[in-house]
Structure formats: C-alpha cells, structure tokens
C-alpha cells in the first residue's frame, strides 16, 4: 500500500460538568519504607 488515506474531519468532544475541577492524584501510593525498598531494588538492577 503506497497511498495514504485521505484526511477527514473527526468530531470529538468531552462533556464537562459545571463546577468540577481537574482531578490530580498519584496513580500509585506507597509507604516510605516500600518506596525506599523499591528504589534500592531499582538501583541494584541498574548496576547489572
């Protein structure tokens, strides 16, 4: 296939609820000890 399909206009909208604000939260939460252990494991893997 050597031809590129023709461009076409796509209508896309996101309906928002009045008075809401964007959600900002971390996808995963770990305790400090779990985070330190994870960092330690990552550093060990990167050293290999």
C-alpha positions in Angstrom: 0.0 0.0 0.0 1.6 3.2 -1.1 -1.3 5.6 -0.8 -2.1 7.5 2.4 -5.8 7.6 3.3 -7.4 11.0 2.8 -7.7 13.3 5.7 -11.1 13.5 7.2 -12.6 15.7 9.9 -13.5 13.9 13.2 -15.9 15.5 15.6 -14.8 14.8 19.2 -16.0 16.5 22.5 -15.7 15.9 26.2 -18.8 17.0 28.2 -17.8 18.7 31.4 -20.0 19.1 34.5 -20.2 22.7 35.6 -18.4 23.4 38.9 -16.0 20.5 38.7 -12.2 20.8 38.8 -9.5 18.6 37.3 -8.6 15.5 39.3 -4.9 15.5 40.3 -3.8 12.4 42.2 -0.9 10.0 42.1 -1.7 6.7 40.3 0.1 4.6 43.0 0.8 5.4 46.6 3.4 3.6 48.6 4.6 4.0 52.2 8.1 5.5 52.7 9.6 2.1 53.5 8.1 0.4 50.4 9.4 3.3 48.3 12.9 3.0 49.7 12.9 -0.8 49.1 11.7 -0.2 45.5 14.4 2.4 44.9 17.0 0.0 46.3 15.9 -2.8 44.0 15.9 -0.5 41.0 19.4 0.7 41.7 20.6 -2.9 42.1 19.0 -3.8 38.7 20.6 -0.8 37.0 24.1 -1.8 38.3 24.0 -5.1 36.5 
